[in-house]
Amino acid sequence: MLSPSWPKADQYRHYRPGQVIGAYLPAEDMKIAGVSLGTSFDAVKASLGQPTSEKRDELTYGRPDFIDFNNRWFYGYLRYNSDNIRGIFFEHNGSKVTKIMISDN
């Protein structure tokens, strides 16, 4: 059950169309595991290691460290059955990543 203080969707309905919300994130915050949009394949391999396969426009990395009950792929450190998790979850629809979540508990 979510905490009563957890944000509710209806708390985000009072904005006017076109209203600016939040602020731009610095470029250093717009990357995952050292990889940002436009990163070269060589830089991706330097950050994440050698892929298991490589095509002209695609790199495939190895098996995840863990797959959770929602079929999200996890890379990093976790203590099973606890909140001690530090890493990245990739949610997908079977053919592409639909959400990336970072956990640092």
N, C-alpha and C positions, 0 to 999 in steps of 0.2 A: 504494500500500500504506500502511495506517495505521501510525503509529509504535507501537512496542511499549509505550510509556507511555500510549497513548490509552486512555481509560476503556472498560472492557468491560461489557456488560450484566450478566454474572453477578456483577460487583462490587456490584450494586444489588439483590441478592436476599435480603439478610440482615435486612431490616427486619421488625418485627412489624406485623400489621394495625392500622391506626389510628395508627402511630407518626408523630410530627411530624418532618418532614425539611426542612431549610432554614429560611428566614425570609421574612416578608412583604417585598415590594419596596416602596420608597417610591413614592408616587403619581407623582412626576416620572419614574420609570423605567417606568411602565406606559403608555407611548404610543409611537407610531410616527410619525415625521415631524411631531411636534407635535400628533398626533391621538390622543385616548383615547376609550374607550367613553363614550357620552353627549355627545360634542362636537357642537355645533350645526352645521348646514350652513354658516352664514356663517363660523364659525371654521375649518371644514375648507377652505373656499375661500380664506380668508386665508392658511392654511398651505401649501396645495398648488397653489393657482392655480385658474383658471376651468375647470370640467369641460367635457368635450366634449358631454355631454348631462346633463339634469337632469329627474328625475321626482319625484313627491311624496315617495318614500321611498328614492331612489337617486341617487347621483352617479356618473358614469362619467368617468374621466380618460383622457388621450391615450395614445399609443403608448409602450411602454417604451423605455429607452435601449438595451437589449440583451436578447435571449432566449438563454439558454444551452442546452447540449446536452440538458439534462433538461426543456426547455420551461418553465423558471422565468423569470419576467419580472423584469428588473433596472432599477432607477432609481438613478442616481447616477453616480459616476466609476469607470472601470476602465481598466487598461492591458491590452489583449488579450493573451492567452497568458502572463500573469504572475499573481503573487499580489497585485498592486497594485490593490486593490478597496476602494472606500469607498461604500457605499450599501445598498439594501434589495432583497432577492430575495423575490418572491411565488411560492410553489409553489401550483398549483391543480389541480383535477380537471376543468377545462373549464367548470364552472359556478360554482364558489366557491373562495375562497382556503382552502387546507388547511394552509399553513405560511408563516410570515414569518421571514426570516433577515436579520440585520443584519451587515454585514461592515465592518470598520474596519482594514484592513491597509495 
